Amino acid sequence: MLKLVVCVSGGGTNLQAIIDRIADGTISNTKIVRVISNNPGVKALDRAAAAGIEGVCISPRDYADRALFNEALLSGIREADPDLVVLAGFMVAIPPAIIEAFPNRIINIHPALIPSFCGKGFYGLRVHEGVLKRGVKVTGATVHFVDEGLDSGPIILQKAVEVRDGDTPEILQRRVMEEAEWVIMPRAIDLIARGRIEIVGRTTRILPEDK
Ligand code: GAR
């Protein structure tokens, strides 16, 4: 059984997709053991509660400095003893101590086709604003392992999404979520649960299914 800690910051639609795909069996042999939010009172915590999953808020506002917050975050993850940490719309820079504690065991969803529209300043709606400003015709989403860099770890899955005339950042964000994020995040977790992702340097390989 793959035990997940899912880290969230807001709406939690990716968390919901994971909950729903575990419930309907699309994601096999997996359980969410804890949801951690850095913001109090967010919808993602309501979604966890509704699914009977423990939800914890670890907010930087409750700690004197960033180092203490980072320690609390690491403890909050460790206590739940996960096999995999899933960043599902988690708007916090993951400190090196957490990456060292969970090498190749943290994954993130990014709402663009990495290496485009990623890195510093590209998160949430800003990604889609950047996409529209540049006028690219295709965007998408990426699930990747988290390493010391920003959006730089081995890519697991990507899915392309069309940019259409008249798109606003909000309309495009919704399409990227529906057509890509809510599909590839559950799929990546299932592949990991089945032991089908092999990391090869900066890349990954999807291993064939056991017959
Ligand atoms: C999602 O679009 C996710 O890809 C993005 O934030 C949104 C969270 O939505 N993440 C990032 O930008 C991380 N760099 P959700 O809370 O409804 O899942």
Residues whose N, C-alpha, C, O or C-beta is under 5 A from the ligand:
A	BS01	GAR	G10 G11 G12 T13 N14 L15 A88 G89 F90 I109 H110 P111 F122 Y123 G124
